[in-house]
Amino acid sequence: MARRKLSTFERLRRGQKLSRRERKQIDQRFRAEDPGWDIVHEHVAGIDVGNESHYVAIDPKLDPQPVREFGSWTAALRETADWLKGHGIKRVVMQTTGVYWIPLQDVLERAGFEVVVVDARGTKNLPGRKSDVQECQWIRKLDTYGLLRDCFQLPQAMRSIRTLWRLRQRWVSEAGRAIQQMQKALIMMNVQLANALSDITGKTGLAIIRAIVGGEHNPWKLAALRDVRVEATEEEIANSLAGNWREDVLFELQQVLAAYDFLQKQIAECDMQLESCMHAQPTKLACGEAATAAASVDPATPAKPRTKRRTKEKKAKRQKNQPAFDLEAELNRVLGVDLTRIDGIKVMTAQTVYAELGSDLSAAFPSEGAFSSWLMLAPKKDVSGGKVIRHYSVHSRNRVAHALRMAAESLHDSDSYLGARYRSLRGRLHGLKAVKAMARYLACLIYRMLTKGEAWVDRGAAYFEQKRQQRELCHLQRRAATMGMELVAKKLA
């Protein structure tokens, strides 16, 4: 009796490999207009976004000309929305091409469409020679059968805060470069002001620099501008200000100082606009005071009380680049939790998390693993045949991931549970791997606090060392048991 030939589905179920001919047939079947697969999304349009024009593709059954080209100006974008509405389109898919997709997204969202933005890496395997017409058709087909993943999109109400915070960070970065240029100009004239003052942009430093630009070069008169809180004496400052005054470098110092003042003005205006936007955000109520411990900490262990002295010192210490208004109070109101209770997470880091992600993470990320994977803080691996081929890291430009890495590095000298955990990771892993692993742990803590309302309670470095010793003891007992031996505790005299 002839043996029945197995179908492709049966061979895949049994773990058998497909031949080249069968793989080619599957590929040709998918390239066909109707491959016979289950349709996940109906009434879909694919858009290939460009600078001057956009190519839009819909189902060929809806229009004899299923692909059309529309301009990038506002009237053409509205014409695109009207054409899609006339054919009953409900879902529009586009790639993240530069910033050209943002105006199109705004127009389509106002028109009532479900706008989905996808990563271009998920659509790059286009068969045949690539063109704009093929690209939009390929995007529509992939999304019709559910083969594309949506990118995270910040809610419309939060986008103004994200824009202002990114703009403010850019001004702060430019101001930092201006400070470096001022210090360089002073050193070129052998004015060692940075050796006498810890910050040349403080009250004393700026007063001296403005006097130098104004024409005062007497070191003792410049040193007389010293504030009483400065530790350096007036004589030390005067000795550091005896320099070689060069006209060209003085002109450079004057220009850089003017640029620094302009940037400070821009930052102040951003703070005013940011404060009004933060006030407009709704208040998020806390999930309850009963949730006092994170899932990573044993709830049976008594919590280490936070003293009033430590709380006062924490509130009194204010970062220099922090906005002028009470940003910490606003964050506690809109988030419902205090992220700064996590050691290493400062107010500026918490604001970056809120500006980039909002206050609700559960809608976009079903688990903390998905959240850390989106941040590219989770290890990546290739699996083939049920075996892991390789582990590799992916370079990430995510602003939240960068802020969490910076927060992780600040835990090196922290006398806390997280500080002890980070030092333990550095002892076992390479420096960069330890920073990434600790940043992932911080991301998980933030996810738990924002989704479950759990408050972080620091157990202290001693608690972590105690748990680490218990884990090592259990590991030694298991190894001894596998060799038929038993550990016996030795009493110390």
C-alpha positions, 0 to 999 in steps of 0.5 A: 500500500502506498504511503500517504504524503504528509502535508506541510502542517503535519510535517511541521507538527512532527518537527520535520524540515521543509524542503526548498521547494516547499518553502518556495511554495509557501513564499509564493503563496504569501506573495499572492493577493489571497494566500488563504490565511486567516485575516486578522485586521480588515479594512486596512490601509498601508502608507509609505511615508516620504518627504514630498509625498505619501503612497497609500494602498488599500484592498484592490477589491475596494477601488480599481486604482488601489494605490495612490500618491498624495502630497505632504501638505496639509490639504493633501493629508486631509484629502488622504483621510477623505479618500480612505473614509470613502472606502470604509478604511478603519485602520491605517499602518505606516512606518516610522520614517524620520519625523515625516509621519507625525503630521500625517498621524495627527491628521488621521487621528483627528479624522477618527482612524486607528493609526498604527506606527510600526518599526521599519525593521519588521517590513524590510524583507520585501520580495523583489525590487523595492519601490514606494508602490510595492512598499505600501502594498507590502505593509498593508498585506503584512498587517492584514494577516497580523504579521506586524507589531505596533510601536508604543505610542504616547497618549495625545495629552502627554505629547506636549510634556514629552516635547517640552522635556526633550527641548529642555534637556537639549538646552541643558546639554547646550548649557553644559557645553557653554560651561566647558567653553568658559572654563577652556577660555579661562585656562587659556588665559591661565585663570585657574578659577575652577581650582578655587571654586567647585562650580564656576557657574555659581554665585561667586563664579558668575560674578567674577566672570561677568566682572572679567568680561566687563573689563575688571582684571585686578585679581584682588578686586575680583576676589572681593566678589567672593560669597561668604559660603565659599570655602576658599579664602580671598587670597587663594581666589586672588592667586588663581585669578592672576592670568594673562589677559588676551583680547581674543580669548576675552572676546570668546569668553564674552560670546560664550557667557552671552550664549549661556545667559540665553540658554538659561533664559530658554530653560526658564521659559521651558519651565514655565510652560512645563509647569502649566502642562503638568498642572493640566494633567489629571491626578492619579490616586494611589492604589492603597497604602497597604501595598508597602513592599515590592515583590522582590523583597520578602514581605515577612521581613520587617521593613527598615524604618525611614528616619525623619532626618533622612527624609529631610536631607533628601528633600533639602538636596535639590539638583542644579538643573531641576526645574524651578517649580516643585517637580517632585510634588507634581510627579507624586500627584500625576503618578500616584506613587513616589518613584524617588523612594527607589535609591538611584532614581532622582526627580529628573530621572522620574520626570524622564520616565513620565514624559516618555511613557506616561503614568499607565504602563499596563495598557502597552506592556502586559508584564515587566518582562515586556517592558524591560524588553522594549527598553532593550535592557533584557538579553537577546538570544537567537533560538534555532531547533530549540537550542540557543545559538547565541546571546547578543546585546542591541544598541539602544537610543531609548531615553528611559533606558539611558536614564536608568543606566545612569541611575544604576551607576550611581548606586556604586557607593549606596548603602542600601539594598539596591547598592549591595545588589549592584556591587554583587552584580559587578563582582560577577559580571562585566561592568557594562553587563552589571549596569544593564542588569541593574538598570533592568531591575530598576525598570521592573521596580518602576513597572510594579510601582506604576501598575500595582501601586507597590511602594519600594521599601529599602531593606538595607545592604545588610539584608541583601548580604544575609539573603546572599549568604543563605543562597550560597549555603543552599547551593553548597548543601545541594552540591554536597548532597549530589556527592553523597556528603553533608555539610556540618556547621562548625562552632567558632570559639 
